[in-house]
Amino acid sequence: MLGIKAFVISAGEATLIKVAFQRHRPIDDVPPDAFKYDGPFHGLKNDGSLVSRHATTAFAIATVFAEGYKKEKKWVPFVAYSLASLVSISRTYNREHWASDAFAGACLGYFTGKFLFEINSGNLKKKIHFNK
């Protein structure tokens, strides 16, 4: 269930960023222009390139699995992050995203997955002390 939460929340975050920036994809323009942004008030004509939603969701799910199984199965983090990295690389290779879009998506997904795992496991509550 935590993996599904990570998927839904990270996809939502990535979508909001895509709509806000409206960065052009490498395949949108000839020649490709990495600095072409339409901004949030240009309408919703395209999905935008920044950030890669595939990379964001892949890393969010990978982080949840890696954190959940790293003590019992040492190989799970390696496999999870390797698969998520392949997703990010494929998005750049297919010219759907700039490398910076995939990297930003990977970072967003990692931190989202880590945050959700910490909240779900109760570790975050132990780390934050509230004084009355």
C-alpha positions in Angstrom: 0.0 0.0 0.0 2.9 2.4 0.7 4.2 1.8 -2.8 0.8 2.9 -4.2 0.8 6.0 -2.0 4.3 6.8 -3.2 3.2 6.4 -6.8 0.1 8.6 -6.5 1.7 11.4 -4.5 4.9 11.5 -6.5 2.9 11.6 -9.8 0.9 14.4 -8.5 3.9 16.4 -7.5 5.6 15.9 -10.8 2.4 16.9 -12.7 2.2 20.2 -10.7 5.8 21.0 -11.6 5.2 20.1 -15.2 2.2 22.4 -15.5 4.1 25.2 -13.6 7.2 25.2 -15.9 5.9 23.9 -19.2 9.5 23.1 -20.4 9.8 22.0 -23.9 10.8 18.4 -24.6 13.9 17.6 -26.7 11.7 16.3 -29.5 9.4 19.3 -29.5 11.7 21.8 -31.2 14.1 21.7 -34.2 16.8 22.3 -33.1 16.2 21.3 -29.5 16.3 24.1 -27.0 16.9 23.2 -23.3 16.1 26.7 -22.2 12.6 27.0 -23.8 9.9 27.3 -21.1 6.3 28.5 -21.6 5.5 29.1 -18.0 2.3 28.5 -16.0 0.1 31.0 -17.7 0.6 29.7 -21.2 -2.2 27.2 -21.0 -2.1 23.4 -20.7 -1.2 22.7 -24.3 1.4 20.1 -23.5 2.6 18.0 -20.6 6.0 19.6 -20.3 9.4 18.0 -19.8 10.5 19.2 -16.3 10.3 16.9 -14.3 10.2 13.4 -15.6 7.1 11.8 -14.1 8.4 8.4 -15.0 11.6 9.0 -13.1 9.8 10.5 -10.1 7.4 7.6 -9.7 10.1 5.0 -10.3 12.4 6.4 -7.7 9.6 7.0 -5.2 8.5 3.3 -5.4 12.1 2.1 -5.5 12.9 4.1 -2.3 9.9 2.6 -0.5 11.0 -0.9 -1.4 14.7 -0.2 -0.7 14.0 1.2 2.7 11.5 -1.5 3.6 13.6 -4.5 2.7 17.2 -3.3 3.1 17.8 -5.1 6.4 16.3 -8.5 5.4 17.4 -8.6 1.8 20.6 -6.7 1.0 20.0 -7.0 -2.8 16.7 -5.2 -2.9 18.0 -1.6 -2.8 20.5 -2.4 -5.5 17.9 -3.9 -7.8 15.2 -1.2 -7.0 17.5 1.7 -7.7 19.0 0.0 -10.8 15.5 -0.4 -12.3 14.6 3.1 -11.4 17.8 4.4 -13.0 17.1 2.4 -16.2 13.7 4.1 -16.4 15.3 7.6 -16.0 18.0 6.7 -18.6 15.4 5.5 -21.1 13.5 8.7 -20.9 16.6 10.7 -21.7 17.7 8.2 -24.4 14.3 8.4 -26.1 14.5 12.2 -26.2 11.4 12.6 -24.0 13.3 14.5 -21.3 16.5 16.4 -20.8 19.0 14.7 -18.5 18.3 17.4 -15.9 14.6 16.6 -16.0 15.3 12.9 -15.3 17.7 13.8 -12.5 15.3 16.2 -10.9 12.5 13.6 -11.1 14.8 11.0 -9.5 15.6 13.4 -6.6 12.0 14.3 -6.1 11.0 10.7 -6.2 13.7 9.6 -3.7 12.8 12.3 -1.2 9.1 11.7 -1.5 9.6 7.9 -1.0 11.9 8.5 1.9 9.5 10.9 3.6 6.5 8.6 3.2 8.5 5.6 4.5 9.7 7.6 7.5 6.2 8.8 8.3 4.7 5.3 7.8 7.3 3.6 10.0 7.0 6.2 12.8 10.6 7.2 12.6 9.8 10.8 11.8 7.8 11.2 14.9 10.7 9.9 17.0 13.1 12.3 15.3 11.0 15.4 16.0 10.4 16.4 19.6 7.7 18.8 20.4 7.9 20.8 23.6 4.7 21.8 25.3 
